[in-house]
């Protein structure tokens, strides 16, 4: 299976950087781990992750990160549009 190229928008990069900087030191490692997991999983099979949204976008939750992304099947690219943290119950 051909892997997809994962491209982070500047907005998503700014958001993940702000989350990491604002996080207490014990949470930073978890954010970094989730960030790498998002990259790896989206590169493998983005079309089957999460739920579809309008305008061809998809939403997916991994560990403590939520992501909004768009897949370009023809170019084998995934563009990450937004990222945020969430708390599990």
Residue frames relative to the residue before (quaternion, step in Angstrom):
aa qw qx qy qz dx dy dz
X 1.0000 0.0000 0.0000 0.0000 0.00 0.00 0.00
X 0.3920 -0.7170 0.5266 0.2343 3.57 -0.85 0.95
X 0.4071 -0.7200 0.5150 0.2252 3.53 -0.95 0.93
X 0.4223 -0.6751 0.5488 0.2544 3.53 -1.26 0.54
X 0.4219 -0.6495 0.5672 0.2801 3.53 -1.21 0.57
X 0.2130 -0.7770 0.5819 0.1110 3.59 -0.76 1.04
X 0.0720 -0.7964 0.6002 -0.0190 3.56 -0.67 1.19
X 0.2350 -0.7655 0.5866 0.1213 3.55 -0.75 1.09
X 0.4041 -0.6829 0.5500 0.2605 3.58 -0.84 0.95
X 0.6309 -0.5281 0.3904 0.4132 3.58 -1.18 0.42
X 0.6143 0.5528 -0.3431 0.4464 3.59 1.03 -0.76
X 0.6785 0.4823 -0.2927 0.4705 3.60 0.89 -0.92
X 0.6361 0.5178 -0.3270 0.4694 3.61 1.01 -0.76
X 0.6467 0.5091 -0.3137 0.4735 3.56 0.99 -0.84
X 0.6557 0.5190 -0.3116 0.4513 3.58 0.99 -0.85
X 0.6874 0.4674 -0.3032 0.4659 3.62 0.83 -0.91
X 0.6246 0.5282 -0.3401 0.4639 3.59 1.05 -0.70
X 0.6620 0.5005 -0.3034 0.4682 3.59 0.94 -0.87
X 0.6318 0.5252 -0.3308 0.4643 3.59 1.01 -0.77
X 0.6734 0.5021 -0.2950 0.4555 3.56 0.92 -0.93
X 0.6667 0.5041 -0.3015 0.4588 3.60 0.90 -0.91
X 0.7152 0.4604 -0.2544 0.4601 3.59 0.95 -0.88
X 0.5940 0.6059 -0.3607 0.3872 3.59 1.18 -0.45
X 0.5220 -0.5886 0.4998 0.3624 3.56 -1.16 0.55
X 0.6758 -0.5418 0.3117 0.3907 3.57 -1.09 0.66
X 0.6603 0.5174 -0.3224 0.4387 3.62 0.97 -0.73
X 0.6778 0.4733 -0.2901 0.4820 3.61 1.19 -0.45
X 0.5340 0.6582 -0.3971 0.3520 3.60 1.15 -0.49
X 0.6385 0.5268 -0.3281 0.4551 3.58 0.97 -0.80
X 0.6564 0.5067 -0.3042 0.4689 3.60 1.00 -0.81
X 0.6304 0.5178 -0.3307 0.4744 3.59 1.03 -0.76
X 0.6562 0.5114 -0.3074 0.4619 3.58 0.92 -0.89
X 0.6517 0.5115 -0.3067 0.4686 3.58 0.96 -0.87
X 0.6667 0.4904 -0.2995 0.4747 3.60 0.92 -0.88
X 0.6063 0.5604 -0.3391 0.4509 3.59 1.06 -0.79
X 0.6821 0.4713 -0.2822 0.4826 3.59 0.87 -0.93
X 0.6416 0.5207 -0.3253 0.4598 3.59 1.02 -0.76
X 0.6101 0.5370 -0.3435 0.4705 3.60 1.05 -0.75
X 0.6574 0.5133 -0.3103 0.4561 3.60 0.85 -0.95
X 0.7014 0.4880 -0.2714 0.4429 3.56 0.77 -1.05
X 0.6990 0.4725 -0.2778 0.4593 3.58 0.84 -0.95
X 0.6564 0.5007 -0.3165 0.4672 3.60 0.96 -0.80
X 0.6239 0.5423 -0.3411 0.4476 3.60 1.05 -0.63
X 0.6960 0.4952 -0.2702 0.4442 3.59 1.08 -0.70
X 0.8400 -0.0859 0.1462 0.5154 3.59 0.63 -1.08
X 0.0364 0.8687 -0.4939 0.0124 3.62 0.69 0.99
X 0.6191 0.5866 -0.3516 0.3860 3.60 1.07 -0.63
X 0.7415 0.3913 -0.2129 0.5018 3.58 1.21 -0.47
X 0.5514 0.6149 -0.3921 0.4051 3.58 1.25 0.26
X 0.8619 0.1809 -0.1128 0.4602 3.52 -1.17 0.63
X 0.5811 -0.5575 0.4710 0.3601 3.49 -1.29 -0.61
X 0.4865 -0.6597 0.4854 0.3041 3.54 -1.09 0.68
X 0.1371 -0.7504 0.6437 0.0615 3.52 -1.28 0.65
X 0.7102 -0.4443 0.3171 0.4447 3.57 -1.27 0.02
X 0.8248 0.2604 -0.2042 0.4586 3.54 -1.33 0.38
X 0.6682 -0.5458 0.2943 0.4111 3.58 1.07 0.74
X 0.4947 0.6575 -0.4317 0.3697 3.57 1.24 0.23
X 0.1852 -0.7517 0.6210 0.1223 3.54 -1.32 0.39
X 0.2132 -0.7477 0.6149 0.1317 3.56 -1.23 0.57
X 0.0311 0.7994 -0.5946 0.0803 3.55 -0.98 0.92
X 0.2214 -0.7664 0.5935 0.1063 3.54 -1.13 0.74
X 0.0107 0.7862 -0.6153 0.0569 3.57 -0.82 1.08
X 0.8209 -0.0631 -0.0183 0.5672 3.54 -0.65 1.19
X 0.7854 -0.2811 0.2047 0.5122 3.61 -0.46 -1.11
X 0.6197 0.5345 -0.3509 0.4551 3.61 1.25 0.25
X 0.1937 -0.7120 0.6606 0.1381 3.50 -1.18 0.74
X 0.0552 -0.8059 0.5892 0.0172 3.59 -1.00 0.79
X 0.2005 -0.7172 0.6549 0.1285 3.50 -1.24 0.67
X 0.0839 0.8206 -0.5542 0.1112 3.56 -0.68 1.07
X 0.2407 -0.7402 0.6118 0.1412 3.53 -1.34 0.30
X 0.2481 -0.7816 0.5612 0.1127 3.59 -0.92 0.96
X 0.1447 -0.7336 0.6572 0.0954 3.55 -1.04 0.88
X 0.3033 -0.8043 0.4874 0.1534 3.55 -0.11 1.36
X 0.6636 0.5319 -0.3109 0.4243 3.59 0.89 -0.94
X 0.7506 0.3770 -0.1992 0.5048 3.59 0.95 -0.89
X 0.3325 -0.7499 0.4944 0.2875 3.59 1.30 -0.23
X 0.4781 0.6424 -0.4449 0.4011 3.54 0.92 1.04
X 0.1537 -0.7339 0.6538 0.1014 3.51 -1.27 0.61
X 0.1263 -0.7832 0.6049 0.0687 3.58 -0.78 1.01
X 0.2713 -0.7479 0.5896 0.1393 3.54 -0.70 1.16
X 0.2241 -0.8215 0.5179 0.0822 3.56 -0.63 1.15
X 0.7976 -0.0310 0.0622 0.5992 3.57 0.99 -0.88
X 0.0559 -0.7720 0.6321 0.0384 3.52 -1.26 0.51
X 0.0600 0.7863 -0.6113 0.0659 3.57 -1.06 0.75
X 0.4236 -0.6607 0.5395 0.3050 3.56 -1.25 0.26
X 0.0735 -0.7657 0.6359 0.0626 3.52 -1.28 0.40
X 0.3896 -0.7018 0.5464 0.2390 3.53 -1.23 0.46
X 0.3273 -0.7163 0.5776 0.2148 3.55 -1.01 0.79
X 0.5425 -0.6416 0.4393 0.3179 3.54 -1.17 0.51
